[in-house]
Amino acid sequence: MPGFGTSERTYGNASAMARALGVTLREVDIRGIAGDVFTAVGHDSARQDLTFENVQAWTRKFLLFSFASHEHGIDLGTGDLSELALGWATYGGDHMSHYGVNAGVPKTLVSALIRWAAERVFGGEPAAETLHDVLATPISPELLPPAAGEAIAQRTEAVVGPYELHDFFLYYFLRFGFGPRRIARMALHAFAGRYTLAEIRTWLMVFLERLFANQFKRDCVPGSPKVGSGGSLSPRGDWRMPPEASVAAWLAEARAIPER
């Protein structure tokens, strides 16, 4: 479902993997439908704001549910545990599905599984090269038009921070209930030489603010399997949290972490 931000690189990799797996490939360009929605709500498509991005996500989900109904199937969501924690999904868009197969898998594990599949499942085949290129591609929702030269304009980790840090924070927050100071101290040791304490402190505060602010999205997510020992953010599994919970105490402790 190519949209306004789809790059030739990701489009080509998606098509190549579909051919390698022998699955049925159907393509629907969402720009026309999204354009109709812009017109209906009076949005200027030249204004590439949150509405511009969200309408594309809603259009894709509407189409996926429609295809599932037409084919008497189900829509499998691809959102992962890291995105659930950070709220990095459009409410009612990619946030929703009939079943969230990856909702218990953190982003760093998704990458590790792709690398494993490239080496062990598709080793020596063209698909292996495609998967390695997927890993080398910046993580992006691709909702804004590509920059000059087809470069991806949106880079998720430039906005929310490194997923390897967030997945580290999330594991020790969910599995052991550690506080910000202890998590920061452990991260400084685990990522020695890669991140300064100031950088860890900055992204830890982003993690806490986004985790608490996006509970409303986790209150209504589809069922999903629990994977690993790091816990689950499903309201029907391990996680219980009111959407009005305050992050103040956690941020106060995080702010007290020295920058060096």
N, C-alpha and C positions, 0 to 999 in steps of 0.2 A: 504494500500500500504506500507507494511513493508520495511524498508531500513536498511542501515548499523547501524543506531543509535537507532532503535526501541527497546524499552525495553519490557520485558515480562509483566510488570505492565500496561503500556499504551495499549499494544496490547490486553491484556485480558479485560481491561475496555472498549475499543472500541467494541470488539466482544460482550461483555455482553450487552452493550447498544443497539446494533443493534438487538440482540435477544429480548430484553425487548420491543423494539418499534415495532417489527414485520416487519421490513424492509428487503428487499433483501440484503444479504451480499455477496459481491464479493471481492475476494482477488487477488491482483497481486503483487508479490514481485518485487520491482523495481531494486534490486541489479544487476540482469543480464543485463537489459537495460542500466542502468547507467554504468556498466562495459564496455559495447560495446562503449559507448560515450567516456569513458576514453581512450580506445584503439584508437578510431578514431582521437582524438585530441592529442594523445601522452602524456596523463597524467598518471603518476605513481599513482595508487590507494593507495599505501602505504603512499603517501604524503597527509595527511588529512588537506588540506588548504581550501581556499575559493572556488576554483574550485570543490573540492571534495563535498562541501556542496551545491553549486549552481546547479550542474548537477543533484543532487537528487531532488531538488525543481522543476527544469525544467522538469525532467522525470515525476514527479507526475502530473504536469499541462498538459503536452502533453497527458498523459493517460486520465485525466479527460475530456479534450476537445474531445478526441477521443471517449470515452464512451458516452458523450453527443451527439455527431454527430451520433453514431451508434444507440442510443436509441431515437433519435429525441427529445432530452431534452435540458436542459441548465445546466451549471455548476454554482452552487451557491458558491460564495466565502465566506470564514469564517473569513478573516482578519478583525480586529476591529479598532476602532478609535484611540486607543493608538498606535497600530502598524503603522497606517498611519502617525501619528504625528512623531514617532521616526524613521520611515523608516525601521522598523524591518520586512522586507520581501524581498525575492529575486525578483529583477526586471524581469518581464515576467514569474515568477513562481507563488508562492502563492500571489504575488502582483496583479495578473490578474484573471479575471473570467468573466462570462456573466453578473452577477449581484452580488453586494456585500451586502448581507443582514445584515451584522454586522458592516458595515463601519461607522455607526453613533453611535455605542455603545462602550463606553470605557471599558477597561479590567476589572476594578473593578465592573462595572455593570454586565458584563458577569458572573463574579463569584457570584454576588448576585442573579442573575437569576437561576444559577445552584443550589444554596442553596435553593432557593424558590421552584424549581421544585422537589428537593429531599424531601422537607418537605411537600409540599402541593399537588403535582401531584402524586408522587410515594411513599408517606409515608407508611411505613410498608411493602413495596415490595422490592425484591432483588435489583431493579434498584436504590433505594434510597441509599443503601450501596455503590453501584458502583459510584454514583455521588459524594458522600462524599469523596470517595477515589480519584476521579478526582480532587477535591478541595485541597486535601492534597498532591497531586503530584506536585513537582516543575515544574514551567512553563519552557518549553524547546522546541526548534525546533527538537531535537533528530536527528541530522544529523551526529554526531560523535559517534563512537562505545561506548557502555556503559562501565563504569569503572568496576573494580573487584566487583563481587557480584551483577551484573546487576544494579548497581547504575547509575542513569542518569548523564552523563558526562558534558553536557551543561546545565547551569542554567541561563536563560535569565536575571533575575533580578541582578545577580552577574556582568553582563556586562553592561546593560543599566541603572540599578538602580531600586528602588521599584516602581511598577506601581501605588501604591496609591499616591505617591508623584507626579509622572508624570501626572496622571489624574487630580490632584489638580492644578498643574501648567497650564495644558492645558485648564481647564475650565475658569480660570480667565484671561488667555491670550486671548482665543477666545471670550468669552462672554462679557468681560469688557475692554479688551485691556490694562490691567495693566502692568506696567513695572517690571523688575526683583526685584528691591529693595522692592516694595510694595508686590509682590507675596511672596518673601522670608519672610517678616515680618508676613504676614498672615499665611503662612505655619508653622512658628515657634509657633504661637499661636494655630493653629488647631491641630498640632501634638505634643503638649507640653509633654516633657518627653520621647518622642519616637525617635526624631531626634534632633541633635544639629544644631545650626546655620551653623556650618562648613559643616556638612553633607548635609543640605538643599542647601547651596551655591554650593557644588560640583555637586550634581545631577541636580540642576537648570541650571548650565552651560552645562552639558551633554545634557539636554533637548533642550536648545537653539541651540546648535551646530548641533544636529541631526535634529531638526525641519527645520532649514534653509538649511542644506546640502541635504535633501531628498525631496525637492519640486519637483524635476524632476520626481519622482515616482508618486506624486499626480497629476501631469499634465495629466496623461493618465491612470486613473483608471476607472473601470466600474461604471455604475449608481448605486446609493444606496439611501435608504431612510434616511431622517434626523430624528434623534431620540433625544428627550429632548431639553432643552433650551441652552445647552452648545455650540451650533454652529456645523458647519460641515466643513470638510476639502475637500469636493468635489469641483473641479473646476467648476462644473455645479450647485453648490449650493451657499453657503455663501462665499467660500474662493477664494480670488484672490491674487496671489503672483508670481512674476517672479522667475524662477529657479536660476537666477544670483544674487538675493537679498543678501546683505551682512549682516552678523550677528554681525559685529564689534561693532556697537553702543550698542547693547543689551549686548554683552559680557563685554564691558567696564564698563557698569553699574553693571553687576553681579559681576565682579572682585572687584568692590568698596565695596561690601557687607562685613562687618567685619566677621571674623570667630567665634566671640563670642559676 
